[in-house]
Every structure is written in C-alpha cells, then in structure tokens.
C-alpha cells in the first residue's frame, strides 16, 4: 500500500497535530463539566493508532521504492 503525497501529508498533520489537540480538548472539557471522556478519547486514540500504522506502512513502501 502506498498513499499519494497529498493524503500522506494530511494524515501526518491529522495524527501529529490535530488528534492530540482534540484528545486534550475533550479530556479538559470533561474535567471542567464533570463528564466521562474515557470512551471517546480511547476511541479517537484507537483510530489514530490504526491510521498511524497505515501511514507508517505507506512511508516504508515509498522509501523502499527509492
């Protein structure tokens, strides 16, 4: 599997910048408003981990071709 550069760059930004910020925002708001955030943050983390593996495999395959 090899992603095109536009998709790869978006996923990289999404995984490195957006996902941690989103998890922090949800966790913080949960503390402020006293609601349980475990389920949603674990779900987001699991999806991010899956996408990170896919992105890593794509990067490996790209570098292998070079």
Helices and strands as residue ranges (DSSP letters): H 5-13, I 14-18, H 19-33, H 38-65
